[in-house]
Amino acid sequence: MTLTADDFAKVGRKYPAAVPAGVMCQFGIMPISAWLIGRTVLLRSGTAEMVAGSGSTPALALFLGLILVGCSPGGTASNLVSLIADADVALSVLLTSCSTILAAGLTPLLVKTLVGGGLAVQVSGAALCAATARVVLLPVLAGMVLNAKTPKLTRTLSRFTPFASVLLVALICGGVVAQNAGTLLGLGGASSILPVVGASVLLLHTVGFLAGYVIPRLGLRYSEKTARTISIETGMQNSALAVVLAKSIGADPLACLPGALSATAHSCLGSMLAAYWRHCDSKKKKEEEEEEVEEKKK
């Protein structure tokens, strides 16, 4: 409801390379980070013995799960977090849509490359496109129409939508975790393995948010809003897709665990980062107003 057609046009006019740069961060930073973290943390000696009765190679299953998270496209919750962070929501929607569509080919290719050529990872391109239209494009289009037809109503509602977005993200995370709670509870030694997997997932998303901001802002000299958007898009993955893929290829149930934890991890990290940026903006605005008052006094 905060978007207009001109917002999307501005993205193309002001930063025509922002979408390719964002997609490259998404499918470059996260898969490589997932591989490095998986190799150094999950596949280290002793990890495989943490879980009893979970298959012959639990460490490899967890490694696969983390790679699936890293190779997944941007999550739709990133659009809500971009709104809270006062980032470029139009760019966020474009990046989510592009990465989701490209994931039909890139996700299987990246997973097979990073995990091993013998792994059969099936991703339906038609299903991903349909999901993108249903979950991202249609709601955005409906909000834009509402904004164009009833601007007063949308301005009133937009004061409450950031808070509503936080609640929605919490419900999404709760749903993903609840669906996979049985997997964790049914594993022996879960209390030993959970901190290791949790730390790996948190580290993966932290690297995504940090590198996704530093590269566009300092390396490519993009604006603060654009850098924030790419950071959020890079750090927040479609974790639910990672869980679905793990199940669809018949992997060890442990492979679902990184995706289930990822849904909560990236949403909490993204929301905290958005709150921090929003606080910085408020502080800067207040300082500017105080300076303006001082100038008038002089």
SVG drawing of the C-alpha trace seen along z (x, -y; Angstrom):
<svg xmlns="http://www.w3.org/2000/svg" viewBox="-10 -35 48 81">
<polyline fill="none" stroke="black" stroke-width="0.4" points="0.0,0.0 3.0,-2.3 4.1,-1.6 3.3,-3.3 4.2,-2.4 6.7,-5.3 8.6,-3.7 9.5,-0.7 10.4,-3.1 12.7,-5.1 14.7,-1.9 15.4,-1.4 16.3,-5.1 18.4,-5.7 20.2,-2.4 19.7,-0.2 22.4,2.2 20.9,2.6 18.7,5.6 21.6,7.6 23.9,6.6 21.4,7.7 20.8,11.1 24.6,11.6 24.9,11.0 22.0,13.4 23.4,16.3 27.1,15.4 27.5,14.5 25.0,16.9 25.9,20.2 29.7,19.6 29.2,18.7 27.0,21.7 29.7,24.0 32.5,22.4 30.5,22.5 29.3,26.0 32.8,27.3 34.3,25.6 31.6,26.1 29.2,29.0 31.7,31.3 34.4,31.0 35.3,34.1 32.9,35.2 29.8,33.6 28.6,36.9 28.5,38.5 26.2,35.9 23.0,37.4 22.2,41.1 20.0,43.1 19.6,40.3 21.3,42.1 24.9,43.0 26.0,39.5 24.1,36.9 26.8,34.3 26.4,34.5 22.7,34.2 23.1,31.0 25.6,29.8 23.1,30.4 20.4,28.6 22.7,25.5 23.6,25.5 19.9,25.7 19.3,22.6 22.2,20.7 21.2,21.6 17.5,20.6 16.1,17.4 15.1,14.3 12.2,14.8 9.0,12.8 9.4,11.6 12.3,9.5 9.7,7.2 8.1,6.6 11.4,6.0 12.4,3.6 9.2,1.6 10.1,1.5 13.7,0.5 12.6,-2.4 14.5,-0.7 13.5,-0.6 10.4,1.6 10.0,1.6 13.6,2.8 13.0,5.4 10.0,6.8 11.9,6.8 14.8,8.7 12.6,11.2 10.8,11.9 13.9,12.2 15.8,14.4 12.7,16.7 12.3,17.1 16.1,17.6 16.1,20.2 14.4,22.7 17.7,23.2 20.3,21.8 19.3,23.5 19.7,27.1 22.9,26.2 24.5,24.5 23.4,27.3 24.8,30.0 28.1,28.1 28.6,27.4 27.4,30.8 28.2,33.2 27.2,34.1 25.4,37.3 22.7,35.4 19.3,35.2 17.7,31.9 14.4,31.3 13.0,27.7 9.9,27.0 10.3,23.8 6.5,23.5 5.8,24.0 8.3,21.3 6.8,18.9 3.3,19.6 4.3,19.1 6.0,15.8 2.9,14.5 0.7,15.7 2.8,14.6 4.6,11.5 3.3,10.0 -0.5,10.2 -0.5,8.7 1.8,5.9 -0.4,5.2 -3.5,5.2 -1.8,2.7 -0.7,0.4 -4.3,0.3 -5.6,-0.5 -3.0,-3.2 -4.0,-4.7 -7.8,-4.6 -7.9,-5.4 -4.8,-7.3 -6.3,-8.6 -7.2,-5.1 -3.7,-3.7 -2.0,-6.6 -4.0,-5.9 -3.4,-2.2 0.3,-2.6 0.8,-3.9 -0.1,-0.4 1.2,1.9 4.8,2.0 3.6,3.4 1.2,5.8 4.2,6.9 6.1,7.9 3.2,10.0 2.9,11.6 6.6,12.5 6.3,14.0 3.4,16.2 5.3,17.3 8.3,18.3 6.1,20.0 4.4,22.0 7.7,23.2 9.2,24.2 5.9,25.9 5.8,28.0 9.3,29.3 9.2,29.6 8.6,33.3 11.9,33.8 13.9,32.1 12.0,33.8 12.3,37.2 16.1,37.0 18.4,38.4 21.0,35.9 19.0,32.9 20.2,30.8 23.8,31.4 23.3,30.6 20.9,27.7 23.5,25.1 25.9,26.1 23.3,25.9 21.8,22.7 25.2,21.1 25.9,22.1 22.6,20.7 23.0,17.4 26.5,17.0 25.3,17.6 22.6,14.9 24.9,12.5 27.5,12.7 24.6,12.3 23.3,9.1 26.8,7.6 28.3,8.4 25.0,7.6 25.3,4.1 29.1,3.4 29.5,4.5 26.7,2.2 27.4,-0.7 31.2,-0.8 32.1,1.2 29.4,0.1 28.7,-3.3 24.9,-2.8 22.6,-4.9 21.9,-4.0 18.4,-2.9 19.6,-0.6 22.4,0.9 19.9,1.6 17.6,3.3 20.2,5.5 21.5,6.4 18.0,7.5 17.4,9.4 20.8,11.2 20.4,12.0 16.9,13.3 16.2,16.6 13.2,18.6 13.8,21.0 10.5,22.8 11.7,23.8 14.9,25.2 12.8,27.5 10.5,28.5 13.5,29.4 15.2,31.4 12.0,33.5 11.4,33.8 14.8,35.3 14.4,37.9 17.3,36.6 17.8,37.5 15.3,35.6 18.2,33.7 18.5,31.9 15.3,30.0 16.7,28.7 18.8,25.8 15.9,24.5 13.4,24.7 15.8,22.7 16.7,20.3 13.1,19.0 13.3,17.7 16.9,16.7 16.9,14.4 13.5,12.8 14.8,11.9 18.1,10.6 16.4,8.7 13.8,7.2 16.5,6.1 18.6,4.6 15.5,2.8 14.7,1.4 18.3,0.2 18.2,-1.6 14.8,-3.1 16.3,-4.4 19.3,-5.9 16.9,-7.7 14.9,-9.1 18.0,-10.2 19.3,-11.9 16.0,-13.6 15.9,-14.9 19.4,-16.3 18.6,-18.0 15.5,-19.6 17.5,-20.8 20.2,-22.3 17.4,-24.0 16.0,-25.5 19.5,-26.7 20.0,-28.3 16.7,-30.2 17.7,-31.5 20.9,-32.9"/>
</svg>
